[in-house]
Amino acid sequence: MKKLILFLLLVNAAITMQAQLKVKPKCDDFYVDILGGTVNTMRPDYTYGMIKEKMPCFTSTDAEGASGTKCGATIFYKDRDVYFYTDRDYIEIGEKFKGKISMPLFSTLRKGVFKYLGRPQLKDDTWEAFQTAYGIVVLYYNKAGKVSKIQMTTKNTQTLQLCE
């Protein structure tokens, strides 16, 4: 009888130990440095493991070498509108970005970007690519002519492969 009671107490303890509250990983506020090409000091050419370790509050990931991924290894912070494409060495920041940014690009009209980044290296109807010290930054514009998406990469315009 004592063994049965002891067994039930151990089973009960094991069940309650698994029911503990789990804390969601917390990250500092995000800071995007456009001229430095970083998000919280993480560069586009940093590895999948480095970014996951330093910024553990991601909302989803696709591991390196995972089958069925069209964009390669990715780490997404959807709640902050920030996306790392580690196999392709670029970072994407959406217009719903939550955090601080070194330049007020999301509130700047297309013709006002020159004062921050100079002349574009390449341009099209809806985007412009600017040369930086680390690679290039690509700005996409909405119909109102304001920046709607930013992509920072350590690649050049000939080697950059964006995920569609």
C-alpha positions in Angstrom: 0.0 0.0 0.0 2.8 2.4 0.8 4.4 1.7 -2.5 1.2 2.5 -4.3 0.8 5.8 -2.5 4.5 6.6 -3.2 4.0 5.8 -6.9 0.9 8.0 -7.2 2.7 10.9 -5.5 5.7 10.5 -7.9 3.3 10.4 -11.0 1.5 13.5 -9.7 4.8 15.3 -9.1 6.0 14.5 -12.6 2.8 15.7 -14.2 2.8 19.0 -12.3 6.5 19.6 -13.2 5.6 19.5 -16.9 2.8 22.0 -16.4 5.2 24.8 -15.4 4.8 28.2 -17.1 7.3 28.8 -19.9 8.7 32.3 -20.6 8.8 33.5 -24.2 12.3 34.6 -25.2 12.7 38.3 -25.0 14.7 40.6 -27.4 15.7 44.2 -26.9 13.9 46.8 -29.0 15.0 46.5 -32.6 17.3 49.2 -34.0 17.9 49.3 -37.8 21.1 51.1 -38.9 20.7 51.7 -42.6 24.3 53.0 -43.3 25.8 50.2 -41.1 23.5 47.5 -42.6 22.5 46.0 -39.3 19.5 45.1 -37.2 20.6 45.1 -33.5 24.2 44.8 -34.8 23.3 41.7 -36.8 24.5 42.0 -40.4 22.9 40.3 -43.4 25.9 38.0 -43.8 25.7 36.6 -40.3 24.9 32.9 -39.9 21.6 31.4 -39.1 22.9 30.2 -35.7 24.4 33.6 -34.8 21.2 35.4 -35.4 19.0 32.9 -33.6 21.3 32.9 -30.6 21.5 36.7 -30.3 17.9 37.4 -31.2 15.9 34.5 -29.8 12.4 36.1 -30.1 11.8 35.0 -33.7 8.3 34.0 -34.8 9.3 31.4 -37.4 12.3 29.9 -39.0 13.4 27.6 -41.9 16.6 25.8 -41.0 19.6 25.6 -43.2 19.4 22.7 -45.6 15.7 22.2 -44.9 13.9 20.6 -47.8 10.9 22.3 -49.4 12.1 25.9 -48.6 12.2 28.1 -51.7 14.2 30.9 -49.9 16.7 28.8 -48.0 17.4 29.5 -44.4 15.2 32.2 -42.9 14.5 33.8 -39.5 11.3 35.8 -39.3 10.2 38.4 -36.7 6.7 38.9 -38.2 5.5 40.8 -35.1 8.2 43.4 -35.8 8.1 43.1 -39.7 11.8 42.1 -39.9 13.0 39.1 -42.0 16.5 37.6 -42.2 17.3 35.5 -45.3 20.6 34.0 -44.2 21.3 31.8 -47.2 20.9 34.9 -49.5 22.6 37.4 -47.1 19.9 40.0 -46.9 17.5 41.6 -44.3 14.1 42.9 -45.2 12.2 45.5 -43.1 8.6 46.1 -43.9 6.6 49.3 -43.5 4.9 48.0 -40.3 8.4 47.8 -38.6 8.3 48.1 -34.8 11.4 49.7 -33.5 13.8 52.5 -34.2 15.5 53.3 -37.5 18.6 55.4 -38.2 16.9 57.4 -41.0 13.2 58.2 -41.3 12.9 56.4 -44.6 9.3 55.1 -44.1 8.0 58.7 -43.9 10.2 60.0 -46.7 9.0 60.5 -50.3 11.0 59.0 -53.1 12.5 62.4 -54.2 13.7 63.0 -50.6 15.7 59.9 -50.2 18.7 61.5 -52.1 19.7 63.5 -49.0 20.2 60.3 -47.0 21.6 57.9 -49.6 22.7 59.9 -52.6 22.0 58.8 -56.2 20.7 55.3 -56.8 23.0 52.8 -58.5 20.0 51.1 -60.2 16.4 52.1 -60.3 13.0 51.0 -61.7 9.4 52.2 -61.4 8.9 50.8 -57.9 12.4 50.5 -56.4 15.9 51.9 -56.2 19.2 50.3 -55.2 21.8 52.4 -53.4 25.5 51.6 -52.9 26.6 51.5 -49.3 29.9 50.6 -47.5 28.6 47.1 -46.7 26.8 46.3 -50.0 23.5 47.8 -51.2 20.2 48.9 -49.8 17.1 48.5 -51.9 14.1 50.7 -51.3 10.7 49.9 -52.6 8.0 52.5 -53.0 4.2 52.4 -52.8 1.8 54.3 -55.1 2.0 57.4 -52.9 5.8 57.5 -53.5 6.8 56.6 -50.0 9.2 53.8 -48.9 7.2 50.6 -48.2 10.0 48.1 -47.9 13.8 48.1 -47.2 16.3 45.4 -48.1 19.9 45.5 -46.9 22.5 43.1 -48.3 26.2 42.5 -48.3 25.9 41.4 -52.0 26.2 43.6 -55.0 23.6 44.2 -57.7 24.9 41.4 -59.9 25.0 38.7 -57.2 21.9 39.5 -55.1 19.2 36.9 -55.3 15.9 38.0 -53.7 13.3 35.6 -52.6 10.0 36.2 -54.5 
